[in-house]
Amino acid sequence: MSEDFREFLQRSRLGSYLKAFEELKVTTLEQLAKDFDKLSNQARMKLGHKKKLQRMLQTKENPDSKSASPQRVKKQEPLSRWDFELSKTLKSTLFGKVKYGVRRSDLRPVAVKITDKARASRSETGENPGEEAWIMCQLGSDLEETCHENLLRLLGVVEDHQILWTILDFADEGELFAHVVKGKGFGDEKSVQTLFGQIVRGVHHMHHCDVAHLDLSLENVLLHRCPKTKNLIPKICDFGMARKVEKSGPGSVIDGEVYRPGKFLYMAPEVFRGEKYCPKAADVYSLGVMLFMLLTGVPPYTTPESSDQRFHMLSDGSHQGVEALLRACKKVDVGSPVASKEVIDMLSYMLCPASKRYTLKEILSHPFLREKDPKSPKLQINVNNVLSSQEEGKTPVIGQGGSSPPQEN
């Protein structure tokens, strides 16, 4: 290994990986870029995604280049568990728990996903917590200047041979699922339009980066209230089932018999049946289910199979089927308006067979979303009123009260 390359690794605080690099026979930056995927999760986290590595190469070859961003090349001190003080358990997960905490250096609120690596390795769900941070790096979510507004920010990773800590931004309003009221949804159609448009833009950014989420749901969108504007901002989270996909060719399709991710309620029918499917199209269908629930407050059906009578109403993707199902779920009489023509039209092109399904680009240009300003207006949601209505036996909340204080571990 050349002294020049060894010096670079030390300067980038990757000195502890010298032995690993030597075993891989990685001796140059160019080879490091080529063999990037062979590195461990923590090594990849320290390097960031491949675009960062390319910038490092550019800076090394041309130190005076103005196109190289010194902010992106600069490396931070490695994180440790002692950098964070944890308190309450926010929720349990398949492989561990999520705890609330603060970063000691600046008291920034964080959510720390603690994963038991042994339990995760034995799982047959296909979820890979170890790859989640890497996927978030591919999306640019590890840097403030590149993180999309509607994706949850990754602050870092700490791991040993037993436990993986994924440190994330804390969203103070909890899961979107907890804000949806049975029979009423998230609010009026204008509020749904604003919120849903932001979620679609977040998923569109993922697809632009050739990443499919594959587990989109109301439970996997968090809400954060901006302290300056008081606007509610949705943040897509939980990328454990996400996959990198190719634009075309064999890598653009997944075999449903091998990998069937997501929750049945939000799952595209072709995924549910175990067929080969386009992962980006599967995301669009899941978004359609989410939009339906934001409008009505109830799921459109139980499972996406023809034996489910309500799903059968959507099987052909007709406007009549969508309108009839909306009317049944909202309990609106025939003759009374149930939703705008625009939202019915868009749902009919999302909750339909994959061959007819819109792409996210088409959805963003649809009249239901096209006229909306990307900047969200103030969405006033009085969670206390919603919860008190639930206690009084009025319209129940279908979520789990995300605004209530977290329980002790």
DRENDO-1510 file (C-alpha; in Angstrom, 1 decimal, always signed):
<recs>
REC; n; res; u; v; w
REC; 1; MET; +0.0; +0.0; +0.0 .
REC; 2; SER; +1.4; +3.3; -1.0 .
REC; 3; GLU; +2.3; +6.0; +1.6 .
REC; 4; ASP; +0.1; +8.4; -0.3 .
REC; 5; PHE; -3.0; +6.2; +0.0 .
REC; 6; ARG; -2.2; +5.3; +3.6 .
REC; 7; GLU; -2.0; +9.0; +4.5 .
REC; 8; PHE; -5.3; +9.6; +2.8 .
REC; 9; LEU; -7.0; +6.9; +4.9 .
REC; 10; GLN; -5.5; +8.3; +8.1 .
REC; 11; ARG; -6.6; +11.8; +7.2 .
REC; 12; SER; -10.2; +10.5; +6.5 .
REC; 13; ARG; -10.2; +8.7; +9.9 .
REC; 14; LEU; -10.3; +5.3; +8.2 .
REC; 15; GLY; -7.0; +4.2; +9.7 .
REC; 16; SER; -8.8; +1.4; +11.7 .
REC; 17; TYR; -9.7; -0.1; +8.3 .
REC; 18; LEU; -6.1; -0.3; +7.0 .
REC; 19; LYS; -5.9; -4.1; +7.6 .
REC; 20; ALA; -9.3; -4.7; +6.0 .
REC; 21; PHE; -8.2; -2.7; +2.9 .
REC; 22; GLU; -5.0; -4.6; +2.7 .
REC; 23; GLU; -6.9; -7.9; +2.9 .
REC; 24; LEU; -9.1; -6.8; +0.0 .
REC; 25; LYS; -5.9; -5.7; -1.8 .
REC; 26; VAL; -7.2; -2.2; -2.1 .
REC; 27; THR; -4.2; +0.0; -2.6 .
REC; 28; THR; -5.5; +3.1; -4.5 .
REC; 29; LEU; -8.4; +5.5; -4.3 .
REC; 30; GLU; -9.6; +4.3; -7.8 .
REC; 31; GLN; -9.7; +0.7; -6.6 .
REC; 32; LEU; -11.5; +1.8; -3.4 .
REC; 33; ALA; -14.2; +3.3; -5.6 .
REC; 34; LYS; -14.5; +0.2; -7.6 .
REC; 35; ASP; -14.6; -2.2; -4.6 .
REC; 36; PHE; -16.9; +0.2; -2.5 .
REC; 37; ASP; -19.6; -2.4; -2.0 .
REC; 38; LYS; -17.2; -4.9; -0.5 .
REC; 39; LEU; -16.6; -2.7; +2.5 .
REC; 40; SER; -18.4; -3.1; +5.9 .
REC; 41; ASN; -21.4; -1.0; +6.7 .
REC; 42; GLN; -19.5; +1.2; +9.1 .
REC; 43; ALA; -16.7; +1.8; +6.6 .
REC; 44; ARG; -19.2; +2.8; +4.0 .
REC; 45; MET; -20.9; +5.1; +6.4 .
REC; 46; LYS; -17.6; +6.8; +7.1 .
REC; 47; LEU; -16.9; +7.2; +3.4 .
REC; 48; GLY; -20.5; +8.1; +2.6 .
REC; 49; HIS; -22.0; +7.3; -0.8 .
REC; 50; LYS; -20.0; +6.8; -4.0 .
REC; 51; LYS; -20.6; +10.4; -5.1 .
REC; 52; LYS; -18.7; +11.6; -2.1 .
REC; 53; LEU; -15.9; +9.3; -2.9 .
REC; 54; GLN; -15.8; +10.6; -6.5 .
REC; 55; ARG; -15.5; +14.1; -5.0 .
REC; 56; MET; -12.6; +12.9; -2.9 .
REC; 57; LEU; -10.9; +11.6; -6.0 .
REC; 58; GLN; -11.5; +14.9; -7.8 .
REC; 59; THR; -10.0; +16.9; -4.9 .
REC; 60; LYS; -7.0; +14.6; -4.7 .
REC; 61; GLU; -6.3; +14.9; -8.4 .
REC; 62; ASN; -7.0; +18.7; -8.6 .
REC; 63; PRO; -6.8; +20.3; -5.1 .
REC; 64; ASP; -7.6; +23.7; -6.6 .
REC; 65; SER; -10.8; +22.6; -8.3 .
REC; 66; LYS; -13.7; +24.8; -7.4 .
REC; 67; SER; -16.2; +22.1; -8.3 .
REC; 68; ALA; -15.0; +20.0; -5.4 .
REC; 69; SER; -17.0; +20.8; -2.2 .
REC; 70; PRO; -14.7; +21.1; +0.9 .
REC; 71; GLN; -17.8; +20.6; +3.1 .
REC; 72; ARG; -18.5; +17.2; +1.6 .
REC; 73; VAL; -14.8; +16.1; +1.7 .
REC; 74; LYS; -14.4; +17.1; +5.3 .
REC; 75; LYS; -14.7; +14.2; +7.7 .
REC; 76; GLN; -16.3; +14.3; +11.2 .
REC; 77; GLU; -15.1; +12.6; +14.3 .
REC; 78; PRO; -16.4; +9.0; +14.6 .
REC; 79; LEU; -19.5; +8.8; +16.7 .
REC; 80; SER; -19.8; +6.7; +19.9 .
REC; 81; ARG; -22.7; +5.7; +22.1 .
REC; 82; TRP; -21.5; +8.2; +24.7 .
REC; 83; ASP; -22.3; +11.1; +22.3 .
REC; 84; PHE; -26.0; +10.5; +23.0 .
REC; 85; GLU; -28.1; +10.4; +26.2 .
REC; 86; LEU; -31.1; +8.0; +25.7 .
REC; 87; SER; -34.3; +8.1; +27.8 .
REC; 88; LYS; -37.8; +6.9; +26.7 .
REC; 89; THR; -38.7; +4.0; +24.4 .
REC; 90; LEU; -40.7; +5.4; +21.5 .
REC; 91; LYS; -41.7; +2.1; +19.9 .
REC; 92; SER; -40.7; -1.6; +19.6 .
REC; 93; THR; -39.4; -2.9; +16.3 .
REC; 94; LEU; -39.0; -6.3; +14.7 .
REC; 95; PHE; -35.3; -6.5; +15.8 .
REC; 96; GLY; -35.2; -4.1; +18.8 .
REC; 97; LYS; -36.5; -0.7; +19.7 .
REC; 98; VAL; -36.5; +3.0; +19.0 .
REC; 99; LYS; -35.5; +5.3; +21.8 .
REC; 100; TYR; -35.7; +9.0; +22.3 .
REC; 101; GLY; -32.5; +10.8; +23.1 .
REC; 102; VAL; -30.4; +13.9; +22.8 .
REC; 103; ARG; -27.0; +14.6; +21.3 .
REC; 104; ARG; -24.9; +15.7; +24.2 .
REC; 105; SER; -22.8; +18.2; +22.1 .
REC; 106; ASP; -25.8; +20.5; +21.2 .
REC; 107; LEU; -28.9; +18.8; +22.9 .
REC; 108; ARG; -30.4; +18.1; +19.5 .
REC; 109; PRO; -33.3; +15.6; +19.9 .
REC; 110; VAL; -32.7; +12.3; +18.1 .
REC; 111; ALA; -34.4; +9.0; +17.6 .
REC; 112; VAL; -32.0; +6.0; +18.0 .
REC; 113; LYS; -33.0; +2.7; +16.3 .
REC; 114; ILE; -31.3; +0.0; +18.3 .
REC; 115; THR; -31.0; -3.3; +16.4 .
REC; 116; ASP; -30.0; -6.7; +17.6 .
REC; 117; LYS; -27.8; -7.9; +14.8 .
REC; 118; ALA; -28.2; -11.6; +15.6 .
REC; 119; ARG; -32.0; -11.3; +15.5 .
REC; 120; ALA; -31.9; -9.4; +12.3 .
REC; 121; SER; -29.6; -12.0; +10.7 .
REC; 122; ARG; -32.0; -14.8; +11.5 .
REC; 123; SER; -35.0; -12.9; +10.0 .
REC; 124; GLU; -36.7; -14.2; +6.9 .
REC; 125; THR; -38.6; -11.0; +6.2 .
REC; 126; GLY; -36.0; -9.7; +3.8 .
REC; 127; GLU; -35.5; -6.6; +5.9 .
REC; 128; ASN; -31.9; -5.6; +6.3 .
REC; 129; PRO; -31.3; -3.0; +9.0 .
REC; 130; GLY; -27.5; -3.0; +8.2 .
REC; 131; GLU; -28.2; -1.8; +4.7 .
REC; 132; GLU; -30.7; +0.9; +5.8 .
REC; 133; ALA; -28.0; +3.5; +6.6 .
REC; 134; TRP; -26.3; +2.7; +3.3 .
REC; 135; ILE; -29.6; +3.2; +1.4 .
REC; 136; MET; -30.1; +6.6; +3.2 .
REC; 137; CYS; -26.6; +7.6; +2.1 .
REC; 138; GLN; -27.5; +6.8; -1.5 .
REC; 139; LEU; -30.4; +9.2; -1.1 .
REC; 140; GLY; -28.2; +11.9; +0.3 .
REC; 141; SER; -30.0; +11.8; +3.6 .
REC; 142; ASP; -26.8; +11.7; +5.6 .
REC; 143; LEU; -26.0; +15.4; +4.8 .
REC; 144; GLU; -28.1; +18.4; +5.7 .
REC; 145; GLU; -27.4; +20.1; +2.4 .
REC; 146; THR; -28.5; +17.1; +0.3 .
REC; 147; CYS; -31.2; +15.5; +2.4 .
REC; 148; HIS; -34.6; +15.9; +0.8 .
REC; 149; GLU; -37.1; +17.8; +3.0 .
REC; 150; ASN; -39.5; +14.9; +3.0 .
REC; 151; LEU; -37.0; +12.1; +3.9 .
REC; 152; LEU; -35.9; +11.5; +7.5 .
REC; 153; ARG; -32.4; +12.7; +8.1 .
REC; 154; LEU; -29.6; +10.2; +9.1 .
REC; 155; LEU; -27.2; +11.6; +11.7 .
REC; 156; GLY; -24.9; +8.6; +12.0 .
REC; 157; VAL; -24.3; +5.0; +12.8 .
REC; 158; VAL; -22.6; +3.3; +15.7 .
REC; 159; GLU; -22.1; -0.5; +15.7 .
REC; 160; ASP; -20.3; -3.3; +17.4 .
REC; 161; HIS; -20.4; -7.1; +16.9 .
REC; 162; GLN; -23.8; -7.3; +18.6 .
REC; 163; ILE; -25.7; -4.0; +18.3 .
REC; 164; LEU; -26.4; -1.5; +15.6 .
REC; 165; TRP; -27.4; +2.0; +16.5 .
REC; 166; THR; -28.9; +4.1; +13.7 .
REC; 167; ILE; -29.2; +7.7; +14.8 .
REC; 168; LEU; -32.0; +9.7; +13.1 .
REC; 169; ASP; -33.6; +13.1; +13.4 .
REC; 170; PHE; -36.6; +13.2; +15.8 .
REC; 171; ALA; -40.0; +14.0; +14.3 .
REC; 172; ASP; -42.0; +15.5; +17.1 .
REC; 173; GLU; -45.5; +14.8; +15.9 .
REC; 174; GLY; -45.1; +11.1; +15.6 .
REC; 175; GLU; -46.5; +8.7; +12.9 .
REC; 176; LEU; -49.0; +10.0; +10.3 .
REC; 177; PHE; -51.1; +6.9; +11.1 .
REC; 178; ALA; -51.9; +8.3; +14.5 .
REC; 179; HIS; -53.3; +11.5; +13.0 .
REC; 180; VAL; -55.9; +9.8; +10.7 .
REC; 181; VAL; -59.5; +9.7; +12.1 .
REC; 182; LYS; -61.8; +6.9; +11.2 .
REC; 183; GLY; -64.5; +8.0; +8.8 .
REC; 184; LYS; -62.9; +11.5; +8.3 .
REC; 185; GLY; -59.3; +10.8; +7.3 .
REC; 186; PHE; -56.5; +13.4; +7.8 .
REC; 187; GLY; -58.7; +16.4; +7.2 .
REC; 188; ASP; -60.4; +18.1; +4.3 .
REC; 189; GLU; -59.3; +17.4; +0.7 .
REC; 190; LYS; -57.1; +20.5; +0.5 .
REC; 191; SER; -55.1; +19.4; +3.6 .
REC; 192; VAL; -54.8; +15.9; +2.2 .
REC; 193; GLN; -53.7; +17.4; -1.2 .
REC; 194; THR; -50.9; +19.4; +0.5 .
REC; 195; LEU; -49.6; +16.6; +2.7 .
REC; 196; PHE; -49.8; +13.9; +0.1 .
REC; 197; GLY; -48.0; +16.1; -2.5 .
REC; 198; GLN; -45.0; +16.4; -0.2 .
REC; 199; ILE; -45.0; +12.6; +0.4 .
REC; 200; VAL; -45.1; +12.0; -3.4 .
REC; 201; ARG; -42.1; +14.4; -3.9 .
REC; 202; GLY; -40.1; +12.5; -1.3 .
REC; 203; VAL; -40.8; +9.1; -3.0 .
REC; 204; HIS; -40.1; +10.8; -6.4 .
REC; 205; HIS; -36.6; +11.8; -5.1 .
REC; 206; MET; -36.0; +8.1; -4.1 .
REC; 207; HIS; -37.0; +6.9; -7.5 .
REC; 208; HIS; -34.8; +9.5; -9.1 .
REC; 209; CYS; -31.9; +8.0; -7.1 .
REC; 210; ASP; -33.0; +4.5; -8.3 .
REC; 211; VAL; -34.2; +3.4; -4.9 .
REC; 212; ALA; -37.6; +1.9; -4.3 .
REC; 213; HIS; -39.0; +2.0; -0.7 .
REC; 214; LEU; -41.2; -1.1; -0.9 .
REC; 215; ASP; -42.7; -0.6; +2.6 .
REC; 216; LEU; -44.6; +2.7; +2.2 .
REC; 217; SER; -47.4; +3.1; +4.7 .
REC; 218; LEU; -49.0; +5.7; +7.0 .
REC; 219; GLU; -46.9; +4.1; +9.8 .
REC; 220; ASN; -43.7; +4.8; +7.9 .
REC; 221; VAL; -44.3; +8.5; +7.5 .
REC; 222; LEU; -43.5; +10.8; +10.4 .
REC; 223; LEU; -44.7; +14.3; +11.0 .
REC; 224; HIS; -42.5; +17.1; +12.1 .
REC; 225; ARG; -43.7; +20.6; +12.9 .
REC; 226; CYS; -41.2; +23.2; +11.6 .
REC; 227; PRO; -40.4; +25.5; +14.6 .
REC; 228; LYS; -40.1; +28.6; +12.4 .
REC; 229; THR; -43.2; +28.3; +10.2 .
REC; 230; LYS; -45.3; +25.9; +12.3 .
REC; 231; ASN; -45.9; +23.9; +9.1 .
REC; 232; LEU; -46.3; +20.1; +9.3 .
REC; 233; ILE; -43.7; +18.4; +7.2 .
REC; 234; PRO; -44.0; +14.7; +6.4 .
REC; 235; LYS; -40.8; +12.6; +6.7 .
REC; 236; ILE; -40.6; +9.2; +5.0 .
REC; 237; CYS; -38.8; +6.7; +7.2 .
REC; 238; ASP; -37.9; +3.0; +7.7 .
REC; 239; PHE; -35.8; +2.1; +4.7 .
REC; 240; GLY; -35.0; -1.4; +5.9 .
REC; 241; MET; -36.8; -3.1; +3.0 .
REC; 242; ALA; -35.7; -0.5; +0.3 .
REC; 243; ARG; -33.8; -1.7; -2.7 .
REC; 244; LYS; -31.6; -0.2; -5.3 .
REC; 245; VAL; -33.2; -0.8; -8.7 .
REC; 246; GLU; -32.0; -0.5; -12.3 .
REC; 247; LYS; -33.7; +1.7; -14.8 .
REC; 248; SER; -34.1; -1.2; -17.3 .
REC; 249; GLY; -33.1; -4.8; -17.8 .
REC; 250; PRO; -33.3; -7.7; -15.3 .
REC; 251; GLY; -32.4; -5.5; -12.3 .
REC; 252; SER; -35.5; -3.4; -12.8 .
REC; 253; VAL; -37.8; -6.3; -11.9 .
REC; 254; ILE; -38.1; -8.3; -8.7 .
REC; 255; ASP; -39.3; -11.9; -8.3 .
REC; 256; GLY; -42.3; -11.8; -5.9 .
REC; 257; GLU; -41.6; -15.4; -4.9 .
REC; 258; VAL; -38.2; -14.5; -3.7 .
REC; 259; TYR; -38.9; -11.1; -2.1 .
REC; 260; ARG; -42.3; -9.9; -1.1 .
REC; 261; PRO; -41.8; -6.9; +1.2 .
REC; 262; GLY; -44.3; -4.6; +2.8 .
REC; 263; LYS; -47.6; -4.8; +4.7 .
REC; 264; PHE; -50.5; -6.7; +3.1 .
REC; 265; LEU; -52.8; -3.7; +3.5 .
REC; 266; TYR; -50.6; -1.5; +1.4 .
REC; 267; MET; -49.1; -4.2; -0.9 .
REC; 268; ALA; -49.6; -4.0; -4.7 .
REC; 269; PRO; -51.7; -7.0; -5.9 .
REC; 270; GLU; -48.9; -8.3; -8.1 .
REC; 271; VAL; -46.5; -8.4; -5.1 .
REC; 272; PHE; -49.2; -10.1; -2.9 .
REC; 273; ARG; -49.6; -12.8; -5.6 .
REC; 274; GLY; -45.9; -13.5; -5.7 .
REC; 275; GLU; -45.5; -12.4; -9.3 .
REC; 276; LYS; -42.6; -10.6; -10.9 .
REC; 277; TYR; -43.1; -6.9; -10.3 .
REC; 278; CYS; -41.6; -3.5; -10.9 .
REC; 279; PRO; -40.6; -2.1; -7.5 .
REC; 280; LYS; -41.3; +1.5; -8.4 .
REC; 281; ALA; -44.8; +0.7; -9.7 .
REC; 282; ALA; -45.4; -1.2; -6.4 .
REC; 283; ASP; -44.5; +2.0; -4.5 .
REC; 284; VAL; -47.1; +3.9; -6.5 .
REC; 285; TYR; -49.8; +1.4; -5.6 .
REC; 286; SER; -48.9; +1.8; -1.9 .
REC; 287; LEU; -49.1; +5.5; -2.2 .
REC; 288; GLY; -52.6; +5.1; -3.7 .
REC; 289; VAL; -53.7; +3.1; -0.6 .
REC; 290; MET; -52.2; +5.8; +1.6 .
REC; 291; LEU; -54.1; +8.5; -0.3 .
REC; 292; PHE; -57.4; +6.5; +0.1 .
REC; 293; MET; -56.9; +6.3; +3.8 .
REC; 294; LEU; -56.0; +9.9; +4.2 .
REC; 295; LEU; -59.3; +10.8; +2.5 .
REC; 296; THR; -61.6; +8.2; +4.3 .
REC; 297; GLY; -59.8; +7.2; +7.5 .
REC; 298; VAL; -60.3; +3.5; +6.7 .
REC; 299; PRO; -58.4; +1.0; +4.6 .
REC; 300; PRO; -60.0; +0.3; +1.1 .
REC; 301; TYR; -60.0; -3.5; +1.7 .
REC; 302; THR; -58.5; -6.2; +3.9 .
REC; 303; THR; -56.2; -8.0; +1.4 .
REC; 304; PRO; -55.5; -7.3; -2.3 .
REC; 305; GLU; -57.1; -10.4; -3.7 .
REC; 306; SER; -60.3; -11.0; -5.7 .
REC; 307; SER; -62.0; -12.8; -2.9 .
REC; 308; ASP; -62.1; -9.5; -1.0 .
REC; 309; GLN; -65.3; -7.8; -2.3 .
REC; 310; ARG; -64.0; -4.3; -1.8 .
REC; 311; PHE; -60.8; -5.0; -3.6 .
REC; 312; HIS; -62.8; -6.5; -6.5 .
REC; 313; MET; -64.4; -3.1; -6.9 .
REC; 314; LEU; -61.0; -1.7; -7.7 .
REC; 315; SER; -59.7; -4.6; -9.8 .
REC; 316; ASP; -60.3; -2.8; -13.2 .
REC; 317; GLY; -59.1; +0.6; -12.0 .
REC; 318; SER; -62.4; +2.3; -13.2 .
REC; 319; HIS; -63.6; +5.7; -12.0 .
REC; 320; GLN; -66.9; +4.1; -11.0 .
REC; 321; GLY; -65.3; +1.5; -8.8 .
REC; 322; VAL; -63.1; +4.1; -7.0 .
REC; 323; GLU; -66.1; +6.4; -6.5 .
REC; 324; ALA; -68.3; +3.6; -5.2 .
REC; 325; LEU; -65.7; +2.4; -2.8 .
REC; 326; LEU; -65.0; +6.0; -1.5 .
REC; 327; ARG; -68.8; +6.4; -1.0 .
REC; 328; ALA; -69.1; +3.1; +0.9 .
REC; 329; CYS; -66.1; +3.9; +3.2 .
REC; 330; LYS; -67.2; +7.4; +3.9 .
REC; 331; LYS; -70.9; +6.4; +4.1 .
REC; 332; VAL; -72.0; +9.1; +1.7 .
REC; 333; ASP; -75.4; +8.7; +0.0 .
REC; 334; VAL; -75.6; +8.3; -3.8 .
REC; 335; GLY; -76.1; +11.8; -5.3 .
REC; 336; SER; -74.1; +13.6; -2.7 .
REC; 337; PRO; -70.5; +14.5; -3.6 .
REC; 338; VAL; -67.9; +12.2; -2.1 .
REC; 339; ALA; -64.7; +13.6; -3.5 .
REC; 340; SER; -63.4; +15.8; -6.3 .
REC; 341; LYS; -63.2; +14.5; -9.9 .
REC; 342; GLU; -59.4; +15.1; -9.8 .
REC; 343; VAL; -58.7; +12.9; -6.8 .
REC; 344; ILE; -61.0; +10.1; -8.1 .
REC; 345; ASP; -59.2; +10.2; -11.4 .
REC; 346; MET; -55.8; +10.0; -9.8 .
REC; 347; LEU; -56.8; +7.2; -7.5 .
REC; 348; SER; -58.1; +5.2; -10.5 .
REC; 349; TYR; -54.6; +5.4; -12.1 .
REC; 350; MET; -52.8; +4.4; -8.8 .
REC; 351; LEU; -55.1; +1.6; -7.5 .
REC; 352; CYS; -55.2; -0.3; -10.8 .
REC; 353; PRO; -53.2; -3.1; -12.6 .
REC; 354; ALA; -49.5; -2.4; -13.0 .
REC; 355; SER; -49.8; -2.0; -16.8 .
REC; 356; LYS; -52.2; +1.0; -16.4 .
REC; 357; ARG; -50.5; +2.5; -13.3 .
REC; 358; TYR; -49.2; +6.1; -13.4 .
REC; 359; THR; -45.5; +6.8; -12.8 .
REC; 360; LEU; -44.6; +9.4; -10.1 .
REC; 361; LYS; -43.8; +11.9; -12.8 .
REC; 362; GLU; -47.3; +11.6; -14.2 .
REC; 363; ILE; -48.8; +11.8; -10.7 .
REC; 364; LEU; -46.9; +15.0; -9.9 .
REC; 365; SER; -48.2; +16.5; -13.2 .
REC; 366; HIS; -51.8; +15.4; -12.4 .
REC; 367; PRO; -54.3; +18.3; -11.8 .
REC; 368; PHE; -54.9; +17.1; -8.2 .
REC; 369; LEU; -51.3; +17.9; -7.3 .
REC; 370; ARG; -50.0; +20.1; -10.2 .
REC; 371; GLU; -51.4; +23.4; -9.0 .
REC; 372; LYS; -50.1; +23.1; -5.4 .
REC; 373; ASP; -47.2; +25.1; -4.2 .
REC; 374; PRO; -44.4; +22.8; -2.9 .
REC; 375; LYS; -44.3; +25.0; +0.3 .
REC; 376; SER; -46.9; +23.6; +2.6 .
REC; 377; PRO; -49.4; +25.9; +4.2 .
REC; 378; LYS; -50.1; +25.7; +7.9 .
REC; 379; LEU; -52.0; +22.6; +8.6 .
REC; 380; GLN; -53.7; +23.1; +12.0 .
REC; 381; ILE; -54.3; +19.7; +13.6 .
REC; 382; ASN; -55.4; +19.8; +17.2 .
REC; 383; VAL; -54.3; +16.3; +18.3 .
REC; 384; ASN; -55.7; +16.8; +21.8 .
REC; 385; ASN; -59.2; +17.3; +20.4 .
REC; 386; VAL; -58.9; +14.2; +18.3 .
REC; 387; LEU; -57.8; +12.1; +21.3 .
REC; 388; SER; -60.5; +13.6; +23.6 .
REC; 389; SER; -63.1; +12.7; +21.0 .
REC; 390; GLN; -61.8; +9.1; +21.1 .
REC; 391; GLU; -62.1; +9.0; +24.9 .
REC; 392; GLU; -65.7; +10.3; +24.8 .
REC; 393; GLY; -66.7; +7.5; +22.5 .
REC; 394; LYS; -67.0; +9.7; +19.4 .
REC; 395; THR; -65.2; +9.1; +16.1 .
REC; 396; PRO; -62.3; +6.9; +17.0 .
REC; 397; VAL; -58.7; +7.4; +15.9 .
REC; 398; ILE; -57.4; +4.5; +13.8 .
REC; 399; GLY; -53.8; +5.3; +14.7 .
REC; 400; GLN; -52.1; +4.7; +18.0 .
REC; 401; GLY; -51.9; +8.2; +19.5 .
REC; 402; GLY; -48.4; +9.1; +18.3 .
REC; 403; SER; -48.6; +12.4; +20.2 .
REC; 404; SER; -48.9; +10.7; +23.6 .
REC; 405; PRO; -45.8; +10.5; +25.8 .
REC; 406; PRO; -43.6; +7.5; +25.1 .
REC; 407; GLN; -43.5; +4.7; +27.6 .
REC; 408; GLU; -40.6; +3.8; +29.8 .
REC; 409; ASN; -38.6; +0.8; +28.7 .
</recs>
